[in-house]
Amino acid sequence: PTLLRPLTGSTIHCLPGFHRRVCLKMSSTAKNDASSSHRNTNEPLLIISWNVAGLKPALNKIASDYGSNDNNNKPHPFASYLSHHSNPTLLCLQESKIPHSHLSSRSEPHSCSSIPGYESFWSCATAEKCRGFNGVVTYAKQGCVVRADCNPLGSVELDSQGRCVMTDHGRWVCFNVYVPCGGGASTLPNKMKFLNALREAMGRQRTLGKSVVLVGDMNLKLDKRDVFWRQRVVNIDDVLETEGVEGDDEEEGRRRRRWLLDVKKNWSRITSALETIEAIPRQTTNPSTKETFDRYRARVKAADGKFVMLGSFEDTPEEALYHYNFEEQSYVDSESEEQQPILYQKKNVISIDVLAEIMSKIAHVTWDEGTLRSIAEWEGAGLNVDATPYLWGRGLLEEDGMVDVFRHLYPEAEGRFTCWHQFMNKRYSNEGTRIDFTFVDSDLMQFVEKGDDLRCGTSKHDNPLGEEAALLACTANGMFECGSFAGGGIATATKRALDTQFGPPHTGMIYTPPSYSDHIAVSLLMNREFNESTGQLTLDEKDAATRKSQPHKKQRSIAAFLCALGTKQTSSTSASASSSSSSGGKRAMPQNDNAAKKKSSFFGNSTTTNASKKGKKSSSASGTKDSTKPTSTKPTKVSKNSILSHFKK
């Protein structure tokens, strides 16, 4: 039934036995799934973007939580799930991790290339080092796409990473992207190469007169509110140069004077200790495989001669030392002619978390949360404004005229993050980042609708822009429970907790459960006028780029095989019925024993009537049976060659 489900609207009549029942069930199920997914231009247009961190495990959870137990009319599990999310016009997923070979052979999980009522467009990682990773897919309601391109960047090196797919919607295009992660010297060259190619690709579409929508996991931050307040950074050189101290009130001024003075008095002691930093290995044993390996943690020697451990254990020495390297950071763009170092972090730029740790462990100065909050609210605290991804994002807004829709609608929203460290249970304290975005060209902002309010858990909140409302939203009012550090995975959520992810269409965030992904979904709602102006479109399936983005259509499914052969049976039955009608409503029997007595079977081969079997006479000829009884049409085995020829078409 899973393989048959994608064949929307295929009705086969008068098929013998099991095959008739299966195909009729398939037809009914497909129609039910597709009815609400078929595009309606008289309603707003909803776009949902979500990094699923692996489509197969996400679909397994979705099928388990929201799949139907009715085997007689079982809808596609993803189609059923999307119906709870208002059947988005576009569903843009990142980190699908579905190999190209699984799509082209139609062996993808849950037949996820074929959701009833939707077309799907894929960019899979085909580069050797990326296979099995990355991958993006855009599901679009039928009738809203003209063409698609899984190689929109114009670079074999970048396009083969499976990070970008573009869909063309006539007046506008949508780029669905998964930007490379990382922010160090080893990863920034590839990341910036991708971002620069993406910007050029969007520019090419604008020259064709098309507006641009950009959605996906951007792996960058553009506003200090996009990070948990303890992860904001300060430049210690700015702290040391600060003289006058002012605060919103007397208590705030006192706190600010205190931490500024603490840093100035102890910074030389801290820098001396950091000169002794090293990565110390510790042998660890995997409890399952009993394999031993080393993990590393940073260690310094304090002024009193005692050793102090910093941070947590990491997989490599470089990772253990990364957060305690306060030197100026740069990288070289190997493709530029100048080969000049590109600065991405100034000296002594430190996160508040790290600053608090080294002040406590090396200088023996401990700050309370109020003091740490004072640092986070200081005008000098925020993001690393020299980071090249940040500068790229600012250029997107200030030079290309795009709009960060969420931040435009909710400029004061605090704690609204889209990704959390899953293994450290950071979602349950809402210590995350907002790295999943919806951008639109400024000329499209007139069509954007807020829709429903920001989600705040199980009920409305007096201050939906505050941190408390954000914490309630990401934890479902505390119903999502953190996993144990001893193992066992993420705690199972109740149905009530799972259902908090659903709600009316809106522009904002969709708090999908932590068991589905370490990211939540983000949404963009465009008004009815925008949807109407897009109109009903016809997909150009002959376009080479479109065909390449739909590898699942290159391989005809078993369902298509059954229905194609079933059509032959239908035609044969119809012909027989026509002959019967012309002879007074009864089946016409051959008058000559030597006449052809073959009729087409369900599988397209031939079977003979009982009259042609060896040594037996036709019951009709002997007059012992009613001539109106249909002749047996028991199907014979399908030939190997007929199957192979079908799938080679």
Secondary structure, DSSP 8 states (H G I E B T S, - for coil): -TTTTT-TT----S--HHHHHHHHHHHHHHHHHHHTTS--TTS-EEEEEEE-S-HHHHHHHHHHHH----TTS---HHHHHHHHTT--SEEEEE-----HHHHHTT--GGGTT--TTEEEEEE---SGGGTTS--EEEEEETTS-SEEES-TTS-HHHHTT--EEEEE-SSEEEEEEE-----STTTHHHHHHHHHHHHHHHHHHHHTT-EEEEEEE-----SGGGB-GGG-EEEHHHHHH------SSHHHHHHHHHHHHHHHHHHHHHHHHHTT-EEEEEEEE-TTT--EEEEEEEEEE-TTS-EEEEEEEESSHHHHHGGG--S-EEEE-TTSSS--EEEEE-TTEEEHHHHHHHHHHTS-----HHHHHHHHHSTT-B--TT-HHHHHHHHHHHTS-EEEHHHHH-TT--S--SEE-TTTTGGGGT-EE--EEEEEEGGGGGGEE-BS----TTS--S-TTSHHHHHHHHHTTTTS----TTSS-S----HHHHGGG--S-BSEEE---TTT-SB-EEEEEE-HHHHHHH------TT-HHHHHT-GGGGS--HHHHHHHHHHHHHHHHHHHHHHHHHTTTS----SSTTS--EEE-TTS-EEE-GGGSTT---HHHHT-S-TTS----------HHHHHHHHT-
